[in-house]
Amino acid sequence: MPIVLSNNLSSINNNTILERINVFVNLRPTGAHAFKEQPVFCFTSDIEWAPEWAIKEMLDLFKQYNIPLTPFVTHDSKVIRDRYDRPEIKHKVGLHPNFLPRSSHGETQLEVIDFVNNLWPEAVGFRSHCFFDNTKITDAFAKRGFKYDSNLCLFLQPNCEPLFHNSGLLRFPVFWEDDIHFRRGVPFSIETISDFLDNPGLKVFNVHPLIIALNVPDEKYYEAHKFLNQDNGQDHFWREFVFCAGGGRDFVESVLEYVVTKGFRTEYLYDLYVEAFDDSPRAIDPHAAENTRAWGNSNKGDDPALKSYRIASSDQKTEMVRDIYDSRDAKEVYATSRDYNLRELEISFIAKHLAGGNILDIGCGNGYTITSLAKTVEANFIGLDFSSVMLEGTKTLTEKFSSELKSIPKFQYCDVRQIPFEENFFDCVISERCLQNLPSREDQYKTIYEIHRVLKNGGVFLMVEGTGDGLDRLNKVREQLGLAPIPPVSSENVSALRFREAEINDFLKKLFEIETIQFFGTYYLISRVVHPLLVHPGKPSFDAKINEIARLVAEIVPDIGQLGHVMAYKLIARK
């Protein structure tokens, strides 16, 4: 039997409730009723006694997309306190009391409420474990000054909006929850719910740290690995259990990308409560500058190409990226990279670790990288690309540098996800910002398998690709100095699907020996932090003199702080 209240609670003031109903229903047409006009997204998480590594993985994902997340806490967490225990945000954390039998929160409902209230005294909202609810519980929270709850699940129901509860609390129903999704037998593909996302209404998403961290694909996988929820040990222990692709994290990340690129509004639950009642001087103006909010969504998603890409199918994404590169002037040396100083640093890394033999460059563009390498290395260079315009540009560059070349590279048209060479053919494969332009994580892993297939045993894979963690670290420095964060995608970089370092390292170790990892933090620190600060309020430019100096410094001291959204690997194939 569920535990019950042992104390008699005084009733809530009925006049106060009637006044608040009047405000909510009649006086705020632009507040609560805004949900009838557009979708409004709130992302939340039931922390569920999760270990610190799982909580961190989840919070880092939302920080990557600069989207606010309301956590409902079950226990004291250092990770939560480090992120949320700040005056401007601590009151936006909610509680997640467990009223079920054998609860660690207490034997009676009042004990449970007192326990969680002491966990985070600033909280004014809650959601019960398993949505457990009764009138005495809501009255008890209301009496303690709580303002809202999220204690109802209306899975994928249209036109959701806040409900005024008889206790005086404002109730925000959950629109989608990760474990309910897989328990209903629905596959983790955004296409399964995309029709629901554009419709008006409140869209409260609820996720769980373990499901996000392990990328849990279904109920069977969850049941087999939920023992990890009790593990607060070394970080490396759990990573071997992360599901490779097509799980809950991939799904949520697709939703976040969709929301960002569509420019949808995202809020903390607390802020929506404030908007409904004007209970605080912090009432929200939905059109106010987003940088006044911690983790606010700074990407308005104005660019049609950016919006279109994130909602496109895999094949459509491929065609869109091809069109982008086909539209560029392939005769320009740096046609595929405007930051030419960073490009030269990447090529320097590749040259440092390159030997002769058969060398393949996937996603070669106009061939500038292997043409540069062919000036100093005698080898059988082959470049693959899916842009016919870029491949035409390879002819121009080969002719331009012909007198300097020790080798003449060959180029051919190809989708790199299916490399048209036999096994064990190449001594070295190069991928320079190619994998990050593939449509999905699954495509990225498939291509890495292809690279491993065509490499000889002991062959070298030089991988220069995007890192979401490096971008996070860079943005943290920028924000501390008053600079706006660099968004993960933009109108000029719609297809950037960067790796998470722990995840890609675990995957690579199955196929390769990781010999070297290099970041370009020195260059990023100078070009993306010092340079913008020096020219503020003007705009920094790639061709500024300070970026040339940054490149020279980085040639001597390559990395400071592992900053920036590019990382470079030297990998040795093991077969």
Secondary structure, DSSP 8 states (H G I E B T S, - for coil): ------S------HHHHHHHHHIIIII-TTTGGGGGTSEEEEEEEE-TT--HHHHHHHHHHHHHTT--EEEEESS--HHHHHHH-STTTGGG-EE----STT-TT-SSHHHHHHHHHHH-TT--EE--GGG---HHHHHHHHHTT--EE---B-TT-TT---EE-TTS-EE--BSEEHHHHHHTT--S-GGGTHHHHSSSEEEEEEE-HHHHHHT--SHHHHHHHGGGGG--S-HHHHHTT---SSSHHHHHHHHHHHHHHHT-EE--HHHHHHHHH--STT---TTS-GGGSTT--------HHHHHHHTS-HHHHHHHHHHHHHTS-TTSTTTT-S-HHHHHHHHHHHHHT--SSEEEEET-TTSHHHHHHTTT--SEEEEEES-HHHHHHHHHHHHHTGGG-SS--EEEE--TTS--S-TT-EEEEEEES-GGGSSSHHHHHHHHHHHHHHEEEEEEEEEEEEBHHHHHHHHHHHHHTT-----S-BTTBTT---B-HHHHHHHHTTTEEEEEEEE-HHHHHIIIIIHHHHHTTS---TT-HHHHHHHHHHHHS--STT-SSEEEEEEEE--
